């Protein structure tokens, strides 16, 4: 696959790793939107959250449990934001499921502007 995250996972291109185990990799985002911005990425290629199935429950749960641990290690003891963009309309740019974890400011701006 030519997916950039799959290529990083296979070691074909570099990524600034924060964490790695058999199921997940965490990378610092190359275009951070906050002082702390990393992504949790399952090693199994799942295109987006819309394609998640019952068989993916363990890895998705692992992402949710690992996010606050890594956030705390990165100094985000007062809070952080998690974002999973899903599909083109949802703002997903890389078609491999990933969770953004951002923080490190006194207070993050609102996620969306009310319409």
ABEGO torsion letter per residue (X at the ends): XABAAAAAAAGABBBBBABBBAABBBBBBABBABABBBBBBBABBBABAAABBAAAAAAAAAAAAAAAAAAAAAGBAAEBBBBBBBEAAAGBABBBBBBBBBEGBABBBBABBBX
